[in-house]
Amino acid sequence: MQIDINEIMKILPHRYPFLLVDRVLDYEAGKRITCIKNVTMNEPFFEGHFPGHPVMPGVLIIEGMAQAGGVLVGLSMGDEFKDKVCYFVGVDNTRFRRPVVPGDQLRLEMEAVSCKRGIWSFTGKAYVDGKLATEADLKATFAPKAQ
């Protein structure tokens, strides 16, 4: 089941230039999600990272993975998620395997490993053209939105 950017923006509070998930290709509630991030030369971070040799910052790849996990939880929780915001609380076992450059399409694959005491744990991988670019274990929690 594909989900477009309009539905993603109903789940995530992020907006340009910090919304890093463009489409959901597939998901299984409470278990896994596959998302796409199209990387274009128009991204504001390429102006300074690095001039003449643009490379997507690794922290933003990790952020995209975290956002994909947030979408998974939002889709899994349904109406219970409407008044919540996702907070990224940890990252472990991160490896960057290849650079991500303009023109690449990141395929973000996140798997929910557990949810204990309100902390969701995920394992994730980001691919470009079927090749592993980044992998990491992430943790997130969800709290009421500030009024």
Contacts in CASP RR format, 6 or more apart in sequence:
PFRMAT RR
TARGET T0000
AUTHOR 0000-0000-0000
METHOD contacts of the structure
MODEL  1
MQIDINEIMKILPHRYPFLLVDRVLDYEAGKRITCIKNVTMNEPFFEGHF
PGHPVMPGVLIIEGMAQAGGVLVGLSMGDEFKDKVCYFVGVDNTRFRRPV
VPGDQLRLEMEAVSCKRGIWSFTGKAYVDGKLATEADLKATFAPKAQ
1 24 0 8 1.000
1 26 0 8 1.000
1 27 0 8 1.000
2 23 0 8 1.000
2 24 0 8 1.000
2 25 0 8 1.000
2 26 0 8 1.000
3 23 0 8 1.000
3 24 0 8 1.000
3 27 0 8 1.000
3 71 0 8 1.000
3 75 0 8 1.000
4 23 0 8 1.000
5 19 0 8 1.000
5 22 0 8 1.000
5 23 0 8 1.000
7 24 0 8 1.000
8 19 0 8 1.000
8 21 0 8 1.000
8 22 0 8 1.000
8 23 0 8 1.000
8 24 0 8 1.000
8 71 0 8 1.000
9 15 0 8 1.000
9 19 0 8 1.000
11 70 0 8 1.000
11 71 0 8 1.000
11 74 0 8 1.000
11 75 0 8 1.000
11 81 0 8 1.000
12 19 0 8 1.000
12 21 0 8 1.000
12 67 0 8 1.000
12 70 0 8 1.000
12 71 0 8 1.000
12 86 0 8 1.000
13 85 0 8 1.000
13 145 0 8 1.000
14 20 0 8 1.000
14 67 0 8 1.000
17 43 0 8 1.000
17 44 0 8 1.000
17 45 0 8 1.000
18 63 0 8 1.000
19 67 0 8 1.000
20 37 0 8 1.000
20 60 0 8 1.000
20 63 0 8 1.000
20 64 0 8 1.000
20 67 0 8 1.000
21 35 0 8 1.000
21 36 0 8 1.000
21 37 0 8 1.000
21 64 0 8 1.000
21 67 0 8 1.000
21 68 0 8 1.000
21 71 0 8 1.000
21 108 0 8 1.000
22 35 0 8 1.000
22 36 0 8 1.000
22 37 0 8 1.000
22 38 0 8 1.000
23 35 0 8 1.000
23 36 0 8 1.000
24 33 0 8 1.000
24 34 0 8 1.000
24 35 0 8 1.000
24 36 0 8 1.000
24 71 0 8 1.000
24 75 0 8 1.000
25 34 0 8 1.000
25 35 0 8 1.000
25 36 0 8 1.000
25 107 0 8 1.000
26 33 0 8 1.000
26 34 0 8 1.000
27 33 0 8 1.000
27 34 0 8 1.000
27 71 0 8 1.000
27 72 0 8 1.000
27 75 0 8 1.000
29 75 0 8 1.000
29 76 0 8 1.000
30 72 0 8 1.000
30 73 0 8 1.000
30 76 0 8 1.000
30 112 0 8 1.000
31 111 0 8 1.000
31 112 0 8 1.000
32 72 0 8 1.000
32 109 0 8 1.000
32 110 0 8 1.000
32 111 0 8 1.000
32 112 0 8 1.000
33 68 0 8 1.000
33 69 0 8 1.000
33 71 0 8 1.000
33 72 0 8 1.000
33 75 0 8 1.000
33 108 0 8 1.000
33 109 0 8 1.000
33 110 0 8 1.000
34 107 0 8 1.000
34 108 0 8 1.000
34 109 0 8 1.000
34 110 0 8 1.000
35 67 0 8 1.000
35 68 0 8 1.000
35 71 0 8 1.000
35 107 0 8 1.000
35 108 0 8 1.000
35 110 0 8 1.000
36 105 0 8 1.000
36 106 0 8 1.000
36 107 0 8 1.000
36 108 0 8 1.000
37 64 0 8 1.000
37 105 0 8 1.000
37 106 0 8 1.000
37 108 0 8 1.000
38 103 0 8 1.000
38 105 0 8 1.000
38 106 0 8 1.000
39 56 0 8 1.000
39 100 0 8 1.000
39 101 0 8 1.000
39 102 0 8 1.000
39 103 0 8 1.000
39 104 0 8 1.000
39 105 0 8 1.000
39 106 0 8 1.000
40 102 0 8 1.000
40 103 0 8 1.000
41 54 0 8 1.000
41 102 0 8 1.000
41 103 0 8 1.000
43 56 0 8 1.000
43 102 0 8 1.000
45 56 0 8 1.000
45 57 0 8 1.000
45 60 0 8 1.000
46 54 0 8 1.000
46 56 0 8 1.000
46 102 0 8 1.000
49 55 0 8 1.000
49 56 0 8 1.000
49 57 0 8 1.000
54 101 0 8 1.000
54 102 0 8 1.000
55 99 0 8 1.000
55 100 0 8 1.000
55 101 0 8 1.000
56 99 0 8 1.000
56 100 0 8 1.000
56 101 0 8 1.000
56 104 0 8 1.000
58 96 0 8 1.000
58 100 0 8 1.000
58 134 0 8 1.000
61 96 0 8 1.000
61 100 0 8 1.000
61 106 0 8 1.000
61 126 0 8 1.000
61 133 0 8 1.000
61 134 0 8 1.000
62 91 0 8 1.000
62 94 0 8 1.000
62 134 0 8 1.000
62 136 0 8 1.000
62 138 0 8 1.000
63 88 0 8 1.000
64 106 0 8 1.000
64 108 0 8 1.000
64 126 0 8 1.000
65 108 0 8 1.000
65 110 0 8 1.000
65 122 0 8 1.000
65 124 0 8 1.000
65 126 0 8 1.000
65 134 0 8 1.000
65 136 0 8 1.000
65 138 0 8 1.000
66 86 0 8 1.000
66 88 0 8 1.000
66 91 0 8 1.000
66 138 0 8 1.000
66 140 0 8 1.000
68 108 0 8 1.000
68 110 0 8 1.000
69 86 0 8 1.000
69 110 0 8 1.000
69 112 0 8 1.000
69 120 0 8 1.000
69 122 0 8 1.000
69 138 0 8 1.000
69 140 0 8 1.000
70 86 0 8 1.000
70 140 0 8 1.000
72 110 0 8 1.000
72 112 0 8 1.000
72 122 0 8 1.000
73 81 0 8 1.000
73 86 0 8 1.000
73 112 0 8 1.000
73 120 0 8 1.000
73 140 0 8 1.000
73 142 0 8 1.000
74 81 0 8 1.000
76 112 0 8 1.000
77 84 0 8 1.000
77 142 0 8 1.000
81 142 0 8 1.000
83 144 0 8 1.000
83 145 0 8 1.000
84 142 0 8 1.000
84 143 0 8 1.000
84 144 0 8 1.000
84 145 0 8 1.000
85 142 0 8 1.000
85 143 0 8 1.000
85 144 0 8 1.000
85 145 0 8 1.000
85 146 0 8 1.000
86 140 0 8 1.000
86 141 0 8 1.000
86 142 0 8 1.000
87 140 0 8 1.000
87 141 0 8 1.000
87 142 0 8 1.000
87 143 0 8 1.000
88 138 0 8 1.000
88 139 0 8 1.000
88 140 0 8 1.000
89 119 0 8 1.000
89 139 0 8 1.000
89 140 0 8 1.000
89 141 0 8 1.000
90 138 0 8 1.000
90 139 0 8 1.000
90 140 0 8 1.000
91 136 0 8 1.000
91 137 0 8 1.000
91 138 0 8 1.000
91 139 0 8 1.000
92 136 0 8 1.000
92 137 0 8 1.000
93 135 0 8 1.000
93 136 0 8 1.000
93 137 0 8 1.000
94 134 0 8 1.000
94 135 0 8 1.000
94 136 0 8 1.000
94 137 0 8 1.000
95 134 0 8 1.000
95 135 0 8 1.000
95 136 0 8 1.000
96 133 0 8 1.000
96 134 0 8 1.000
97 131 0 8 1.000
97 132 0 8 1.000
97 133 0 8 1.000
97 134 0 8 1.000
97 135 0 8 1.000
98 128 0 8 1.000
98 131 0 8 1.000
98 132 0 8 1.000
98 133 0 8 1.000
99 133 0 8 1.000
100 106 0 8 1.000
100 126 0 8 1.000
100 128 0 8 1.000
100 133 0 8 1.000
100 134 0 8 1.000
104 128 0 8 1.000
104 129 0 8 1.000
105 128 0 8 1.000
105 129 0 8 1.000
106 126 0 8 1.000
106 127 0 8 1.000
106 128 0 8 1.000
106 133 0 8 1.000
107 126 0 8 1.000
107 127 0 8 1.000
107 128 0 8 1.000
107 130 0 8 1.000
108 124 0 8 1.000
108 125 0 8 1.000
108 126 0 8 1.000
109 124 0 8 1.000
109 125 0 8 1.000
109 126 0 8 1.000
109 127 0 8 1.000
110 122 0 8 1.000
110 123 0 8 1.000
110 124 0 8 1.000
110 138 0 8 1.000
111 122 0 8 1.000
111 123 0 8 1.000
111 124 0 8 1.000
112 120 0 8 1.000
112 121 0 8 1.000
112 122 0 8 1.000
113 121 0 8 1.000
113 122 0 8 1.000
113 123 0 8 1.000
113 137 0 8 1.000
114 120 0 8 1.000
114 121 0 8 1.000
115 121 0 8 1.000
118 141 0 8 1.000
118 142 0 8 1.000
119 139 0 8 1.000
119 140 0 8 1.000
119 141 0 8 1.000
120 139 0 8 1.000
120 140 0 8 1.000
120 141 0 8 1.000
120 142 0 8 1.000
121 137 0 8 1.000
121 138 0 8 1.000
121 139 0 8 1.000
122 137 0 8 1.000
122 138 0 8 1.000
122 139 0 8 1.000
122 140 0 8 1.000
123 135 0 8 1.000
123 136 0 8 1.000
123 137 0 8 1.000
123 138 0 8 1.000
124 135 0 8 1.000
124 136 0 8 1.000
124 137 0 8 1.000
124 138 0 8 1.000
125 132 0 8 1.000
125 134 0 8 1.000
125 135 0 8 1.000
126 132 0 8 1.000
126 133 0 8 1.000
126 134 0 8 1.000
126 135 0 8 1.000
127 133 0 8 1.000
END
